[in-house]
Amino acid sequence: MKLDLNGCDNINNQNYFIEKIIDKDNVNDLSSAYKLELKQDLISQISSSVVKESKIFLGITENKAYESYGEDVLITSYGYLNDPDISYCKRNRDYLVILSTNKKDFIQQTKTQFENEIDINIQTISSILRNIDSSKYSFNSQQAKKFNIKSQQLNSMHSLVVNDKNYSPESINSLNNKLAQFSSMVAQLSKISYIFDDQKTQISFKINKRFYKEAYLDLIILMNSYGQNSIEGTEISSILKNLEYKVQIEWETNSTAFYNSIRGFNISQAEQVLAKLANLIITTKYKNKFKIHDNVFKEARQKFEREKLLSNSLKNQEIYFGINATTSYGNIISSDTSISLDSETSNFNLDRILPSYKIGYKYYFNPEKRLGIFFNYKSNSNKFIELSSSSESDYEFPFTSNFNELQVGFSAGAFDLSFGKILKSMTVNNEEIDFNTASLSLSLITTDGNPKGQKNYFNLYGGINLISDFEDTNYMNFVIGLNYHLRFNRKLNKSDKTYLSRF
């Protein structure tokens, strides 16, 4: 399928957008979880450009975002993404995914949502204040926390859309008054719902249990309820400073432990420490620090998984070298009707052997089945190693000097078939001839065991060699040899690469 990489056009001043580098294999194939992360990052980016202290507490299903409440509510990012555009482009050598939404459309959606929600929430909290039952302490506390979160959301939306570009001065004053009214009601509900000493006790309990996020949120809600300049506000500020100092010390300790684990390639320990750091995210500053740690962990995790896969994968290349022993050459006689050996000039007895030396390189397409191609260089001697003397043998070596040959071939299982040529012309019967060569060998014994493609090994083989000018002069002999093979370059298969793409 042809890749559509025209998304760079969406990076412009008319859009809110976020861009990230991805692997080529992930173009048009992003996971739902990654799309969700992109949408959250885009909403966070839009909101954080307006309000520093904000928090993502929303869910997104396919095309729409919706609110949800949880303990992770420290930084408020709020917006309504409807049908964000997901596109791709290539910049230099990088492949990018771009999530974008038109600024005017987003602002209009947020305006409509803000206008509706400010009115609905004022009506709702007014009803709660009129009918509040002070004996329902737990329920009232939950309601107060819910409306404190809603107050942060509406303040974030207000900062984004309530300005002279979108409203008249009269409308701005009206919306400002509504937001101030709602904030006042939220503070009133909080004071009614929270018993200060009880709240301090609960916050101390959460701090002792290291529930720092929840404790920080409760302190912020109390501060908004009582005000910074009140007696309670002064006490809350002191608790906040102590909490922030405690978080700072634990962050530094765990951050050091995290990087020590990364340097030691102890990924499981780094993951455990990263989880501890996640529980210390109480402000935007720590959120940004955590993103840096998380990116470092993801890179280290992918490297670790890659190394682990490579350690178990097959090596698909090898360099080999060895020594061969060949019989004397047989002279092949060809005619229009037959091909035969000249019995007078042929001697395949092993009373004399010819040594040769070989070095080569092999690339396997499939190491387990030994399917691959190879190149080798062989140096042949014209001097016999005489194992026994025979006065009856009048065999003469056809060449007057040493010779070298270069071959290229194909491996299939135990067989190697190769073709090449002698690198310089040889003198035979006072005639200069350019010879071509062909070899077929069978692997007899290998020491690498199973599975193939893992270890270095020795290979004992036997075969046949042919030297020919493809006209009238042809020779053949038999060979037995021993090579040592050095394997290298472990390679990931397709399933390994798919597995790594998840990290």
C-alpha positions, 0 to 999 in steps of 0.5 A: 500500500502506498504511504500517504505522507502529505500531512506536513501541510497540517503544521500551520498557524491555522491548526493546533497540532502535535507532531512526533517521530515514529517508525516507518512501519507504524505509518497508517498503523498506530495503536489505539493506545498511542492515538489516545496518548497523542490526543491527550498530549494535544489537549494538554498542549493547548491548555498549558499554553493558556494555564500553567497549572492544569491536569488531564482528567479526560477519557477519549473514545475514537473521535470524542473526549469526555470527562472522568474523575480520578486521583490523577488530577493535579494539572488541568487540561481541558478541551473538547476534541471532535474528529481530530485529523491524524496524518503523516509526513516525511521530513528529511529522514524522519517519519512523523505523525501529526495530530491536528485540529482547526483552531477556529473549530476548537475554540468554537466547540470550547466556547459552546461547552463553556457557556453550557457548563457554567450555567449548568454547574451554577444551577447544580451547586446552588441546589446542593447548597440549598439542600445540603445535609451536614451529617452526610460528611463523606458525600459532601466531601466527594461533591466538594472535590468534584466541584473543585475539579470542575472549577479548575476546568472552567477556569482553564476554558475561560482563559482560552476563549473569553476574550475580545476576539470571541465576545463583546465587553458586556458578554465578557463581564457577564461570563466573568461574573458567572465564573466568579459566582461559581468559584465562590459557591465552590469555596462555600461548599468546601468550607461546609463539607470539610472539617479543617482538623479532620482534613489535616488528619486525613492529609497527614495520613496520606502523606505518611502512606506516600499518597502524595498526589491525593494529599497535594490535591486536598491541600490545593482544594483547602487553600482555594476554600480558605484563602492563602491569607487566612489562618488556615491558609498559612497552616496549609502553606506550611504543610504544602512546603513540607510536602514539596520538600519531601517530594523533592528529596524522594524524587532526587533519591529515586532519580539517581537510583533510576539512572544507576539502573539504566546504566547498569542495564537493570531494566526491571529495577528501573521500571520499579523506580519509574513507578515510584517517580510516577507517584511523585508527580504533584506539579507540572515541573515533575510531570515534565521531569517524568516525561524525560525519565519515561523517554529514557526508560523506553529507549533503554527498554527497547535496546534491552529487548533488542539485545535479548532478541539478538542474543537468541537469534541466528547469525546470518553471515560468516567468514571461513578459512581452511586447507584442502587436499586434492587428488591429481587431475584427470584429463577429460576428453570430449568428442562429438559423441562422448565425454571420457577420461584419458586413462593414460594421463589421469591418476586419481590415486592418493599416492600424491596429493595437491594442497590448497588454501581457502578463505571465503565469506558466506551470507545466509538467507536462512541460516537454519536451512543453510540457504545462502550465497558465498564468495571464496578465494583459493590458492592452489599449489603445483607441488605434490605432497608424495605419500608413496612412490611408484615407479609405474606412475608417469603422471605429470601435473598439467600446470607449470606454476601455482595458481589462484582462483576466485569463485561465487556460489550457492549453498543449499543444505549440505551442498555447495555449488560454485563457479569462478575462474583462475585469475591468470592465464595458464601455460599448457603445452606451450599455449596460454589458456584462460580457465574457468572453474566449477566445484561441487562439495558435500558437507560430511561433518559439522560441529555447530550442532542444532539449531544452526546459525548460533556457534562457530564451527569446523566443517569437513567436506568432500567434493569434485573440482572442474577446470575447463576452457569450455573448448578442448582442455578440461581437467577434474579432480576430487577434494577433501577439506577442512574449514573453520567458520566464524559466524557473526551479525545476528539478525532480527526476523520480522516477528522480532521487529514487530515485538520491538515496535510495541516499546 
